Amino acid sequence: MLEVKNLKKNFGKKVVLKDIDLKVNKGDIVGIIGPSGCGKSTLLRCINMLEVPTSGEVILDGNNIVDDKSHTETRRKIGMVFQQFNLFSHKTVLENIILAPTLLGLMTEKGAIREAKKLLKEIDLEDLADLYPHQLSGGQKQRVAIVRTLMMNPEIILFDEPTSALDPEMIGEVTNLMRKIAKEGMTMLIVSHEMNFIKKFCTRVVFLSDGVVKEEGTSKEIFENPKDEKLKMFLSKINNY
C-alpha cells in the first residue's frame, strides 16, 4: 500500500533523515518511536509532502508522489492529524470539518454537512457543531481534527503526537476514537511518546534513531525483546510503558 524507499531529508547542511525504508500494508497500525529530534515528525511530513524529501521515493498505490507532484488525488488519500489541532479559530466546528471537502469539490455543502453531523454524532460531539475552537477542551479539539481528516476519506492517516498537547484526563477521549477508527480497518502511522499506548495499540513498531530505522518488528518484539543497543537504551530511560 505505502512504501518509502531510500528517503533522505536535509535542512541545509543538517541531515535529518539519512536512508529510510518502510513498508506499510493496508490495515497496519505502525508506531514510530525514538528520541526527540531523531526525525519522526519529519518522516511523517515527508510522507504527505508537507516537506519535500531531498531524495528517495514515497509510493502509495503504485504512484511515487515525490517525483510527480501532479499526483494530487494520491496525496489526498493521506490524512494527517497534528499535535496542535490546526483548527481555524474563526470558524465553527462544523465549518472547520466541511471546509476542505467542499473547497476541493469532493462534496456539495449539503452533503458535507450531512456527513459531518453523522460523524460528530458517532462520537457524541453533535452538540458542539456550532461552537468555536476556543470553546472546546483539548480532547474535543483533537477529536474534531480527526473527524475533519476522516471527511476526506483517506486510505491512511498520519498522527503526529496526537495526545502530547492534552491534559492526562483528555488523552483517553482521543485514543478511544483512534481505536474505533482502527477497528474499522484504517491504516495508521503514529508518532508518539506515549509508550503504553504504542505498545498496546500498534501492530508494528519502528524505532528511529540518528536518521535511520534502527529496528522494527511487532510491538511484542520491540518492547520485550529489543536487539539494537540504542533501542535498549531508549527503553531503559522510559519507565511508563
C-alpha positions as CSV (number, residue, x, y, z in Angstrom):
1,M,0.0,0.0,0.0
2,L,2.6,2.5,1.2
3,E,6.3,2.2,0.6
4,V,9.1,4.6,1.5
5,K,12.4,3.9,-0.3
6,N,15.8,5.4,0.4
7,L,14.2,8.5,1.8
8,K,16.6,11.3,2.7
9,K,15.8,14.8,4.1
10,N,18.3,17.6,4.7
11,F,17.6,21.1,6.1
12,G,20.6,23.0,4.7
13,K,23.7,21.1,5.8
14,K,21.8,19.3,8.6
15,V,20.9,15.7,7.7
16,V,17.7,14.7,9.4
17,L,16.7,11.5,7.6
18,K,19.5,9.5,6.1
19,D,18.1,6.5,4.3
20,I,14.7,5.4,5.4
21,D,13.0,2.3,4.0
22,L,9.5,1.4,5.3
23,K,6.6,-0.7,4.1
24,V,3.1,-0.3,5.4
25,N,0.3,-2.7,4.4
26,K,-3.4,-2.0,4.4
27,G,-4.8,-2.1,8.0
28,D,-1.4,-1.8,9.6
29,I,-1.1,0.4,12.7
30,V,2.6,1.4,12.8
31,G,4.0,3.2,15.8
32,I,7.1,5.3,15.2
33,I,9.2,5.8,18.3
34,G,12.6,7.3,19.1
35,P,14.5,10.0,20.9
36,S,13.5,13.7,20.5
37,G,15.0,15.2,17.3
38,C,15.5,11.9,15.5
39,G,13.3,12.8,12.6
40,K,10.0,11.1,13.5
41,S,7.8,14.1,12.7
42,T,9.9,15.0,9.6
43,L,9.3,11.5,8.3
44,L,5.5,11.9,8.5
45,R,5.7,15.3,6.9
46,C,7.8,13.9,4.0
47,I,5.3,11.1,3.5
48,N,2.4,13.5,2.9
49,M,4.7,16.0,1.2
50,L,4.4,18.8,3.7
51,E,8.1,18.6,3.5
52,V,9.7,17.7,0.1
53,P,12.2,14.9,0.6
54,T,15.8,15.7,-0.5
55,S,15.8,12.3,-2.4
56,G,14.0,9.0,-2.3
57,E,10.5,7.7,-3.1
58,V,7.1,7.7,-1.3
59,I,4.9,5.3,-3.2
60,L,1.2,5.0,-2.5
61,D,-0.9,2.7,-4.6
62,G,1.9,2.4,-7.2
63,N,2.4,6.2,-7.6
64,N,5.6,7.9,-6.5
65,I,4.3,11.2,-5.1
66,V,7.8,12.6,-4.7
67,D,8.7,12.6,-8.4
68,D,5.4,13.5,-9.8
69,K,3.8,16.5,-7.9
70,S,0.7,16.1,-10.1
71,H,-0.4,13.1,-8.0
72,T,-2.9,15.3,-6.2
73,E,-5.5,12.6,-6.0
74,T,-3.0,10.2,-4.4
75,R,-1.8,12.8,-1.9
76,R,-5.4,13.3,-0.8
77,K,-5.5,9.7,0.3
78,I,-3.1,10.6,3.1
79,G,-4.7,12.3,6.0
80,M,-2.8,13.9,8.9
81,V,-3.7,14.8,12.5
82,F,-1.4,17.3,14.1
83,Q,-0.2,17.8,17.7
84,Q,-1.7,21.3,17.9
85,F,-5.1,20.5,16.2
86,N,-4.7,23.3,13.5
87,L,-8.4,24.2,13.6
88,F,-9.4,27.6,12.2
89,S,-10.2,29.8,15.2
90,H,-12.7,32.0,13.3
91,K,-14.8,29.0,12.0
92,T,-17.2,26.8,13.9
93,V,-16.6,23.1,14.4
94,L,-18.9,22.3,11.5
95,E,-17.3,24.9,9.3
96,N,-13.9,23.5,10.1
97,I,-15.0,20.0,9.2
98,I,-16.7,20.7,5.9
99,L,-14.2,23.3,4.6
100,A,-11.7,21.0,2.7
101,P,-14.1,18.6,1.0
102,T,-16.3,21.5,-0.2
103,L,-13.4,23.7,-1.2
104,L,-11.9,20.9,-3.3
105,G,-15.3,19.9,-4.8
106,L,-15.3,16.5,-3.3
107,M,-18.7,17.1,-1.7
108,T,-21.6,19.5,-2.0
109,E,-22.0,21.7,1.0
110,K,-25.3,20.0,1.8
111,G,-23.7,16.6,1.5
112,A,-20.7,17.6,3.6
113,I,-22.9,19.0,6.4
114,R,-24.9,15.8,6.4
115,E,-21.7,13.6,6.6
116,A,-20.1,15.9,9.2
117,K,-23.1,15.7,11.5
118,K,-23.2,12.0,11.1
119,L,-19.6,11.6,12.2
120,L,-20.0,14.1,15.1
121,K,-23.0,12.1,16.3
122,E,-21.0,8.9,16.2
123,I,-18.5,10.3,18.7
124,D,-21.1,12.2,20.8
125,L,-20.0,15.7,19.7
126,E,-23.1,16.6,17.7
127,D,-24.0,19.3,20.3
128,L,-20.7,21.1,19.6
129,A,-21.2,21.7,15.8
130,D,-21.9,25.5,16.2
131,L,-19.2,26.2,18.8
132,Y,-15.8,27.7,18.0
133,P,-12.4,26.1,18.8
134,H,-11.8,28.3,21.9
135,Q,-14.9,26.9,23.4
136,L,-13.7,23.3,23.3
137,S,-11.4,21.3,25.5
138,G,-8.2,19.9,24.1
139,G,-9.6,16.4,23.7
140,Q,-12.7,17.8,21.9
141,K,-10.5,19.8,19.5
142,Q,-8.4,16.8,18.7
143,R,-11.4,14.6,18.0
144,V,-12.8,17.3,15.8
145,A,-9.5,17.4,13.9
146,I,-9.7,13.6,13.4
147,V,-13.3,13.9,12.1
148,R,-12.0,16.7,9.7
149,T,-9.4,14.2,8.4
150,L,-12.0,11.4,8.0
151,M,-14.1,13.7,5.9
152,M,-11.5,13.4,3.2
153,N,-12.0,9.6,3.1
154,P,-8.2,8.9,3.4
155,E,-6.7,5.5,2.9
156,I,-4.1,6.2,5.6
157,I,-3.9,8.6,8.5
158,L,-0.6,10.0,9.9
159,F,-0.8,11.0,13.6
160,D,1.9,13.4,14.8
161,E,1.9,13.3,18.6
162,P,-1.9,13.4,18.7
163,T,-2.1,13.4,22.6
164,S,1.0,15.3,23.7
165,A,-0.8,18.7,23.9
166,L,-3.6,17.2,26.0
167,D,-4.2,17.1,29.7
168,P,-3.9,13.5,31.0
169,E,-7.7,13.1,31.6
170,M,-8.3,14.0,27.9
171,I,-6.0,11.5,26.4
172,G,-8.5,8.7,26.7
173,E,-11.0,10.6,24.6
174,V,-8.6,10.7,21.7
175,T,-7.1,7.3,22.0
176,N,-10.6,5.7,22.2
177,L,-11.6,7.4,18.9
178,M,-8.4,6.1,17.3
179,R,-9.2,2.6,18.5
180,K,-12.6,2.9,16.9
181,I,-11.2,4.0,13.6
182,A,-8.6,1.2,13.8
183,K,-11.4,-1.4,14.2
184,E,-12.9,-0.1,11.0
185,G,-9.7,-1.0,9.2
186,M,-8.0,2.3,8.9
187,T,-4.3,2.2,8.2
188,M,-2.3,4.4,10.6
189,L,1.2,5.7,11.2
190,I,1.6,7.2,14.7
191,V,4.4,9.2,16.2
192,S,4.1,9.3,19.9
193,H,5.9,9.4,23.2
194,E,3.1,7.5,24.9
195,M,4.8,4.2,25.0
196,N,2.0,2.4,26.9
197,F,-0.4,3.4,24.0
198,I,2.1,2.4,21.3
199,K,2.8,-1.0,23.0
200,K,-0.9,-1.9,23.4
201,F,-2.3,-0.3,20.2
202,C,0.2,-0.7,17.4
203,T,0.6,-3.9,15.3
204,R,4.1,-2.9,14.3
205,V,6.7,-0.5,15.8
206,V,9.6,1.3,14.1
207,F,12.5,2.6,16.2
208,L,14.1,5.7,14.6
209,S,17.5,7.0,15.7
210,D,20.2,9.0,14.0
211,G,18.0,9.5,11.0
212,V,17.7,5.8,10.2
213,V,15.4,2.9,11.1
214,K,17.4,1.0,13.7
215,E,14.9,-1.7,14.4
216,E,11.3,-2.7,13.5
217,G,9.0,-5.5,14.5
218,T,5.9,-6.4,16.3
219,S,5.1,-4.5,19.4
220,K,6.0,-7.5,21.5
221,E,9.3,-7.9,19.7
222,I,10.3,-4.2,20.1
223,F,9.2,-3.8,23.8
224,E,10.0,-7.2,25.2
225,N,13.0,-8.4,23.1
226,P,14.8,-5.4,21.7
227,K,18.0,-6.2,19.8
228,D,19.5,-2.8,18.9
229,E,21.6,-1.3,21.7
230,K,20.2,2.2,21.2
231,L,16.7,0.8,21.4
232,K,17.6,-0.9,24.6
233,M,19.0,2.3,26.0
234,F,15.9,4.3,24.8
235,L,13.5,1.9,26.5
236,S,15.5,1.8,29.7
237,K,15.0,5.5,30.1
238,I,11.3,5.2,29.9
239,N,9.5,3.9,33.0
240,N,5.9,4.3,31.9
241,Y,5.5,1.9,29.0
